[in-house]
Amino acid sequence: MSFYTNDGYLYCEDIKVKHIQDRIPNSPIYLYSLNRILENYKAYKEALDGIPSIISYALKANSNLTIARHLREAGASATLVSGNELKIAMAAGFDPKLVTYNGNGKTTAELSMAVLHGVMVNIDSEFDLQHIKKAAAETRKTANVTLRINPDVDSEVHPYVATGFKNSKFGIMNERLDWYLKEIENSSGLNLVGLHCHLGSTIKKVRVFQDAMKIMIHFFKEIREKGFNLKYLNLGGGLGIDYEKNQPIPTPSELIDSIRDYLIPDLTLIVEPGRSMIGDASILITRVTGVKTNGSKNFIVIDGSMAELIRPCLYDAYHHIGFIEPVTGEKKVFDIVGPICESADFLGKDRELPTPHETAGLVVYDVGAYCYIMSSNYNLKMRPAEYLVNGNQLIRIRRAETMDDYMRLFENDPVAI
Ligand SMILES: Cc1ncc(COP(=O)(O)O)c(C=O)c1O
């Protein structure tokens, strides 16, 4: 078991979380369960058994190097959205030839680095194609490319994480497909190896993947018939996770079973999960600073905030909240807020919880994806440390940022112009 409660105390694998909090000076901290990460990977591996496939972990969800290395060792590949993510992927030892690079605004410098390393690059627009061509010419390499099609399927998710609509900022205009194919055919530096789509994140219905698969297979066959030797179909789109702790979320097996019948010979399927690989594998452990009431509102003020975890503020996202230890105060309805000077600084609203004592350990669940990676220094909060639990072992996988780290970037250098 990864996270469970016993006698009112929260455990991560074999370690009592309170024990960790008592021994570590910094607060808040991110705590990961290695077992949970590997179980999540295994769920995809088993779902894809018998299907030529690549499980391409989306580093954008969480790019901690140790976690990336564990996933690579387990057998995953990686999906990137920036040149710096390519550097992490290389440091983690991923095979660049199986890595895919997506994005609507890849710079020419990023593209040159990707092409040089043999990464599969996703063509996102007409200008992007020209930039990839240039990168191929400059590096004297052939770029393996995929085309990002917009299947225009409604993924029924928050508009900020929907990515596969016709009017999306991502992907090519499908009506211009022939133009793209001609350009690729006439470019010695481009080798079209596959198609890609991305539907959105936090998807809760397999129908969304199935609808997209039908459309993508249609394109795939059509382009093959035109003589292109397509191998990869990258069906991007992220499964949700059960943030609310009571939602029916499809499993990777249910996802793959829903599209299995549409697979055709000599096709390698790529999936690029981020959230469903890492999201439920981490908790944010904070301390209660104090409890207050204003008007009709009760507040638990903690040392965690929107600086470490912006999802509630950015997407109005729900994260389950509890305590790492027995708390027996009177039950009330609270907003759980941080110390940041913004009313948007909340981690949970209207939660019924027992009134905690000062310094009690308060935990925010399911923070593995899009939390640490979106953290900031707002109000000069320093980014927290990250720890990984493996059975009864506790490993620090990133130290906390310090004010010295921050101060080191200030300078006063005249710039010649
Ligand atoms: C291109 C691409 N690939 C993969 C992902 C990962 O998605 P998720 O974290 O929902 O699995 C995203 C996220 O939006 C993405 O934009």
The ligand as an ORCA input file, in Angstrom:
! r2SCAN-3c Opt
* xyz 0 1
  C       1.340     16.942    -25.636
  C       1.056     16.421    -24.275
  N       1.443     15.177    -23.968
  C       1.194     14.639    -22.749
  C       0.547     15.355    -21.778
  C       0.292     14.696    -20.452
  O      -1.059     14.653    -20.146
  P      -1.559     14.054    -18.744
  O      -0.694     14.632    -17.695
  O      -2.954     14.477    -18.638
  O      -1.413     12.575    -18.828
  C       0.112     16.648    -22.055
  C      -0.634     17.412    -21.059
  O      -1.464     18.235    -21.305
  C       0.388     17.202    -23.337
  O      -0.001     18.447    -23.659
*
